[in-house]
Amino acid sequence: MLIGRVRVGEVLVLCGTVFYRGHKAVKDHRNGIFNRKLVEKQVIEQDYWSDKTGIPAFIDIYAETFKAMEKYIDFILSITDKPIILNGATAEVRLKAIKYAKEIGIIDRVVYMSINYTATSEELDGIEGIENLVIQAFNPGNPFPTGTLEMAEYLLEKVKEKNVKNILLMPTVLDVPGIGLALESLKFLKSKLKYPTVIAPCGVIGYWRKTKVLGEDFKKMGWASVIALSKVYGADIVIYGSIRKASKVFPIVALIESVIAYGNLFRRKPVKKNHPLNKFLRERN
């Protein structure tokens, strides 16, 4: 699956979030007023680590209003060529954002985040003909893998009528123990439906009481652990949370991908020139 210039389904893709509630760069979430220098610094740093490690990158834009979203999109487009996830607080914000993406000619580079069990007929009509979509398959009536599969199949039927080109499936992570349930659901979805998968397992680590007690180093090890597990369980994209963490998570994923690739050499699986094994692990400095 190709989204923008990024191939999804080979090495793990990492996605950092900007403009979220709590992002220190944002001064006014409703009007989209933010510290441009800080956001530019953080986005360029993610691009740097993506290039250095060979791990592909996305940008996840979260906006509370379309007025803010429009400003965010324009600014991100001015500083990076990476694919963008359009993640609005409401369906209205998301639909206006995807319409704007069509108007300015970047529809192949953006991902609609997301269709879930609350989707209305208006929202489903609004995604007609878009290129890339995340289906969030959380099932409040049955949060286990079987229920997640049922919800994914139900939403896929709705979406298939809308001529969406690329579909990604996403289980929901509600809390730290729920990471395990989400990973089992992800594995189940992928084995049954064969679509690429997305997961966001890192955010709950920071809210865990034990993380606050055990400190920053434990938090970083927690991120590394859940990202590694996500890869093993079959995730194709990990939304790792605040983009400020790029320098911590990209080298971790590059190491994971390199070890996996080296272990696969006996199966004669070719390794591309820009693979982390060559760009990161075998780099001499």
C-alpha positions as CSV (number, residue, x, y, z in Angstrom):
1,M,0.0,0.0,0.0
2,L,1.4,3.4,-1.1
3,I,0.4,6.5,0.9
4,G,2.0,9.6,-0.5
5,R,5.6,8.4,-1.0
6,V,5.6,6.0,1.8
7,R,5.2,2.2,1.3
8,V,3.1,0.7,4.1
9,G,3.6,-2.9,4.9
10,E,7.3,-3.3,4.8
11,V,9.2,-1.8,7.7
12,L,7.2,-0.3,10.6
13,V,6.0,3.2,9.9
14,L,6.2,5.7,12.8
15,C,3.7,8.6,13.2
16,G,4.3,11.5,15.6
17,T,1.4,13.7,16.7
18,V,1.3,17.5,16.6
19,F,-1.1,20.2,17.8
20,Y,-2.7,17.8,20.4
21,R,-4.2,19.1,23.6
22,G,-1.2,19.7,25.8
23,H,1.2,20.4,23.0
24,K,3.3,23.2,24.4
25,A,3.6,24.8,20.9
26,V,-0.1,25.5,20.7
27,K,-1.3,28.8,22.3
28,D,-4.9,28.7,21.1
29,H,-6.5,25.4,20.0
30,R,-9.7,26.9,18.6
31,N,-8.0,29.5,16.4
32,G,-4.9,27.5,15.5
33,I,-2.4,29.9,17.0
34,F,1.0,28.2,17.7
35,N,4.7,28.6,18.0
36,R,5.8,28.0,14.4
37,K,9.5,27.7,15.2
38,L,8.9,25.0,17.8
39,V,6.7,22.9,15.6
40,E,9.1,23.3,12.6
41,K,11.9,22.1,14.8
42,Q,10.0,19.0,16.0
43,V,8.8,18.1,12.5
44,I,12.3,18.5,11.0
45,E,13.8,16.4,13.8
46,Q,11.4,13.6,13.0
47,D,12.3,13.9,9.3
48,Y,16.0,13.7,10.3
49,W,15.6,10.6,12.3
50,S,13.4,9.0,9.6
51,D,16.2,9.6,7.1
52,K,19.0,8.6,9.4
53,T,17.4,5.3,10.4
54,G,15.4,4.2,7.3
55,I,12.2,4.1,9.3
56,P,9.3,5.8,7.3
57,A,7.4,8.6,9.0
58,F,3.9,10.1,9.0
59,I,2.6,13.3,10.7
60,D,-0.6,13.0,12.8
61,I,-2.4,16.4,12.9
62,Y,-5.0,16.8,15.7
63,A,-7.3,19.8,15.5
64,E,-10.3,20.9,17.5
65,T,-11.7,23.2,14.8
66,F,-11.5,23.4,11.1
67,K,-10.1,26.9,11.4
68,A,-7.2,25.5,13.3
69,M,-6.9,22.4,11.0
70,E,-6.6,24.5,7.9
71,K,-3.7,26.5,9.4
72,Y,-2.0,23.3,10.6
73,I,-2.2,21.6,7.3
74,D,-0.8,24.6,5.4
75,F,2.1,24.9,7.8
76,I,3.0,21.2,7.8
77,L,2.9,21.1,4.0
78,S,5.4,24.0,4.0
79,I,8.0,22.1,5.9
80,T,7.7,18.3,5.1
81,D,6.6,16.0,2.3
82,K,5.5,13.2,4.7
83,P,2.0,11.8,4.6
84,I,-0.5,13.4,7.0
85,I,-3.1,11.8,9.2
86,L,-6.1,14.1,9.6
87,N,-7.3,13.6,13.1
88,G,-10.1,16.0,14.1
89,A,-12.0,16.3,17.3
90,T,-15.3,15.9,15.5
91,A,-16.6,14.4,12.3
92,E,-17.3,17.9,11.1
93,V,-13.7,18.9,11.5
94,R,-12.5,15.8,9.8
95,L,-14.9,16.1,6.8
96,K,-14.0,19.7,6.2
97,A,-10.3,18.8,6.4
98,I,-10.6,16.0,3.8
99,K,-12.6,18.3,1.5
100,Y,-9.8,20.9,1.9
101,A,-7.2,18.2,1.1
102,K,-9.1,17.5,-2.2
103,E,-9.2,21.2,-3.1
104,I,-5.5,21.7,-2.7
105,G,-4.5,18.5,-4.4
106,I,-3.0,16.4,-1.6
107,I,-5.7,13.7,-1.2
108,D,-3.3,10.9,-2.0
109,R,-1.0,12.0,0.8
110,V,-3.6,12.3,3.6
111,V,-5.3,9.7,5.8
112,Y,-8.8,10.2,7.2
113,M,-8.8,9.3,11.0
114,S,-11.2,7.6,11.5
115,I,-14.5,5.9,10.9
116,N,-15.8,4.1,14.0
117,Y,-19.0,2.7,15.5
118,T,-20.4,6.3,16.0
119,A,-20.1,7.1,12.2
120,T,-23.3,8.7,10.8
121,S,-24.6,8.4,7.3
122,E,-23.4,12.0,6.7
123,E,-19.8,11.1,7.7
124,L,-19.9,8.0,5.5
125,D,-21.2,10.0,2.6
126,G,-18.4,12.6,3.2
127,I,-15.6,10.0,2.7
128,E,-16.8,9.1,-0.8
129,G,-13.9,8.5,-3.1
130,I,-11.1,9.4,-0.6
131,E,-7.7,7.7,-1.0
132,N,-6.8,6.6,2.5
133,L,-8.9,5.7,5.6
134,V,-8.5,4.3,9.1
135,I,-11.3,2.1,10.4
136,Q,-11.2,2.2,14.2
137,A,-12.8,-1.2,15.1
138,F,-13.5,-0.7,18.8
139,N,-16.7,-2.6,19.8
140,P,-18.1,-1.3,23.1
141,G,-20.4,-4.3,23.3
142,N,-17.6,-6.8,22.9
143,P,-14.1,-5.4,23.3
144,F,-12.4,-8.8,22.7
145,P,-10.9,-9.8,19.4
146,T,-14.1,-11.5,18.2
147,G,-16.1,-8.3,18.8
148,T,-13.4,-6.2,17.2
149,L,-13.6,-8.4,14.1
150,E,-17.4,-8.1,14.0
151,M,-17.2,-4.3,14.2
152,A,-14.4,-4.2,11.5
153,E,-16.5,-6.3,9.2
154,Y,-19.6,-4.2,9.8
155,L,-17.7,-0.9,9.0
156,L,-15.9,-2.4,6.1
157,E,-19.3,-3.1,4.4
158,K,-20.3,0.5,4.9
159,V,-17.0,1.8,3.6
160,K,-16.7,-0.4,0.6
161,E,-19.7,1.3,-0.9
162,K,-17.8,4.6,-0.8
163,N,-15.0,3.7,-3.2
164,V,-12.2,4.2,-0.7
165,K,-8.8,3.1,-2.2
166,N,-6.7,2.2,0.9
167,I,-8.1,1.0,4.2
168,L,-6.2,0.5,7.4
169,L,-7.7,-1.2,10.5
170,M,-7.1,0.0,14.1
171,P,-7.9,-1.6,17.4
172,T,-8.3,0.8,20.4
173,V,-5.9,1.0,23.4
174,L,-7.9,2.1,26.4
175,D,-5.3,1.6,29.2
176,V,-2.0,-0.2,30.0
177,P,-3.5,-3.8,30.4
178,G,-5.7,-3.0,27.4
179,I,-2.5,-2.9,25.2
180,G,-2.5,-6.7,25.3
181,L,-6.1,-6.9,24.3
182,A,-5.6,-4.4,21.5
183,L,-2.5,-6.4,20.2
184,E,-4.4,-9.6,20.2
185,S,-7.3,-7.9,18.3
186,L,-4.8,-6.4,15.8
187,K,-3.3,-9.9,15.1
188,F,-6.8,-11.3,14.8
189,L,-7.9,-8.6,12.4
190,K,-4.8,-9.0,10.2
191,S,-5.1,-12.8,10.0
192,K,-8.8,-12.7,9.1
193,L,-9.2,-9.6,7.0
194,K,-5.6,-9.1,5.5
195,Y,-5.7,-5.2,5.8
196,P,-2.7,-3.2,7.0
197,T,-3.0,-2.2,10.7
198,V,-2.4,0.8,12.9
199,I,-2.1,1.0,16.7
200,A,-1.4,3.8,19.2
201,P,0.0,2.0,22.3
202,C,2.4,4.6,23.8
203,G,0.1,7.3,25.2
204,V,-1.3,5.2,28.0
205,I,2.2,4.5,29.4
206,G,2.7,8.2,30.3
207,Y,-0.6,8.2,32.3
208,W,0.1,5.0,34.2
209,R,0.7,5.7,38.0
210,K,3.7,3.4,38.1
211,T,5.4,5.4,35.4
212,K,5.1,8.5,37.5
213,V,6.7,6.6,40.4
214,L,9.4,4.8,38.5
215,G,10.4,7.8,36.4
216,E,11.4,8.9,32.9
217,D,13.8,6.0,32.1
218,F,11.0,3.5,32.9
219,K,8.7,5.4,30.6
220,K,11.1,5.2,27.7
221,M,11.6,1.4,28.3
222,G,7.8,1.1,28.3
223,W,7.6,2.9,24.9
224,A,10.3,0.6,23.5
225,S,8.5,-2.5,24.9
226,V,5.1,-1.8,23.5
227,I,6.4,-0.7,20.1
228,A,8.5,-3.9,19.8
229,L,5.4,-5.9,20.7
230,S,3.3,-4.0,18.2
231,K,5.8,-5.0,15.5
232,V,5.8,-8.6,16.5
233,Y,2.0,-8.7,16.6
234,G,1.9,-7.4,13.0
235,A,1.3,-3.6,13.2
236,D,2.2,-1.7,10.1
237,I,2.0,1.8,11.6
238,V,2.5,2.9,15.2
239,I,1.3,6.3,16.3
240,Y,3.8,6.9,19.0
241,G,2.3,10.1,20.5
242,S,4.0,13.5,20.8
243,I,6.4,14.1,18.0
244,R,8.9,15.4,20.5
245,K,9.7,11.7,21.2
246,A,11.1,11.1,17.7
247,S,14.8,10.9,18.8
248,K,13.9,8.2,21.3
249,V,11.6,6.0,19.3
250,F,13.1,6.0,15.8
251,P,16.4,4.4,16.8
252,I,14.5,1.8,18.8
253,V,12.4,0.8,15.8
254,A,15.5,0.8,13.6
255,L,17.2,-1.6,15.9
256,I,14.1,-3.9,16.0
257,E,13.8,-3.9,12.2
258,S,17.5,-4.5,11.7
259,V,17.5,-7.5,14.0
260,I,14.5,-9.0,12.3
261,A,16.0,-8.4,8.8
262,Y,19.3,-10.0,9.8
263,G,17.6,-13.0,11.3
264,N,15.7,-13.4,8.0
265,L,18.8,-13.5,5.8
266,F,19.0,-17.3,6.1
267,R,15.7,-17.3,4.2
268,R,17.4,-15.3,1.4
269,K,15.0,-12.4,2.0
270,P,16.6,-9.4,0.2
271,V,17.3,-6.3,2.2
272,K,16.9,-2.9,0.4
273,K,19.7,-0.3,0.4
274,N,17.6,2.1,2.5
275,H,16.5,-0.6,5.0
276,P,17.4,0.2,8.7
277,L,19.8,-2.8,8.6
278,N,22.0,-0.9,6.1
279,K,21.2,2.7,7.1
280,F,21.4,2.3,10.9
281,L,22.8,-0.9,12.2
282,R,25.7,-1.2,9.7
283,E,26.5,2.5,9.8
284,R,30.0,3.0,11.1
285,N,29.5,6.2,13.1
